[in-house]
Every structure is written in structure tokens, then in C-alpha cells.
Amino acid sequence: SSANAPVRLSFTENSWVEVRDRNGNVLFSQIGVVGSDKAIDGSPPFSLVIGNAKGVKVIHRGVPVDLTPHLRGDVARLTLE
């Protein structure tokens, strides 16, 4: 269920996000609209690419993820187990 989803995205600004599972299948690929939330379930590890990363809060297994170390410009690329 989405309540137990390992990855949750919360959009404070419009931001493009792509999330892939361990097999490279795209689980989510779209613009997240400001004020919206998205729960993502699937087979970890999850590969994330986040545009306008400052506009997205990422929660992984209940813990906020600091995107700062993963930034190149305003795009964050990271993997979550």
C-alpha cells in the first residue's frame, strides 16, 4: 500500500522526477506539481533523477533525504536502497 511505500516525494515547487527500480523499469516519470505528494513502491534499489531538486522533499523509509551531496546544478541523481 502507499502508506508503506519506501519512497515518498513531496513537491514544494514544480519539479520533474524520474524513478526507476532495480531492473531499470520506470516507476514514475513526470512533473510533480507544487503541493502534491507521490508514494513510490517497487523493488529497490531505486534510482532517482530530480530536476529542480530544491523543490522536492524525498522521504526514504520515513527518513528525510538530504539531496545536497547529490546535486549537479539543480539536478539531483541518487540511489536509495
C-alpha positions as CSV (number, residue, x, y, z in Angstrom):
1,S,0.0,0.0,0.0
2,S,1.1,3.6,-0.5
3,A,1.1,4.0,3.3
4,N,4.1,1.6,3.5
5,A,5.8,2.8,0.3
6,P,9.6,3.0,0.8
7,V,9.9,6.3,-1.1
8,R,7.7,9.4,-0.8
9,L,8.1,12.6,-2.7
10,S,6.6,15.9,-1.6
11,F,6.7,18.8,-4.1
12,T,7.1,22.3,-2.8
13,E,7.8,23.5,-6.3
14,N,7.0,22.1,-9.7
15,S,9.8,19.6,-10.3
16,W,10.5,16.8,-12.8
17,V,11.3,13.4,-11.3
18,E,12.1,10.0,-12.7
19,V,12.3,6.9,-10.5
20,R,13.5,3.5,-11.7
21,D,13.6,0.2,-9.9
22,R,16.4,-2.3,-9.6
23,N,15.6,-3.6,-13.1
24,G,15.6,-0.1,-14.7
25,N,11.8,-0.1,-15.0
26,V,10.4,3.4,-14.8
27,L,8.1,3.6,-11.8
28,F,7.4,7.4,-12.0
29,S,8.4,9.9,-14.7
30,Q,6.6,13.2,-14.7
31,I,6.4,16.7,-13.4
32,G,5.3,16.7,-9.8
33,V,3.1,19.7,-9.2
34,V,3.6,22.0,-6.3
35,G,1.6,20.9,-3.2
36,S,1.4,17.3,-4.4
37,D,2.8,14.1,-2.9
38,K,3.7,10.8,-4.5
39,A,4.3,7.4,-2.9
40,I,6.6,5.1,-4.8
41,D,6.7,1.3,-4.3
42,G,8.7,-1.3,-6.1
43,S,11.9,-3.3,-6.0
44,P,14.9,-1.4,-4.5
45,P,17.4,-0.1,-5.1
46,F,15.6,2.9,-6.6
47,S,17.4,5.2,-9.0
48,L,16.2,8.8,-8.8
49,V,16.8,11.8,-11.1
50,I,15.2,15.0,-9.7
51,G,15.1,18.3,-11.6
52,N,14.7,21.5,-9.6
53,A,15.7,19.4,-6.7
54,K,15.3,22.2,-4.2
55,G,11.5,21.9,-4.9
56,V,11.3,18.2,-3.8
57,K,11.4,16.6,-0.4
58,V,12.4,13.0,-0.5
59,I,11.4,10.6,2.4
60,H,13.1,7.2,2.3
61,R,11.7,4.7,4.8
62,G,10.4,7.5,7.0
63,V,13.7,9.5,7.0
64,P,14.2,12.7,5.0
65,V,17.0,12.5,2.4
66,D,19.5,15.4,2.1
67,L,19.8,15.9,-1.7
68,T,22.6,18.4,-1.4
69,P,25.5,15.9,-1.8
70,H,23.8,14.5,-5.0
71,L,23.3,17.9,-6.7
72,R,24.9,18.9,-10.0
73,G,23.4,22.4,-10.7
74,D,19.8,22.0,-9.8
75,V,19.5,18.3,-10.7
76,A,20.0,15.5,-8.1
77,R,20.9,11.9,-9.0
78,L,20.9,9.3,-6.3
79,T,20.2,5.7,-5.5
80,L,18.1,4.6,-2.5
81,E,18.3,1.1,-1.2
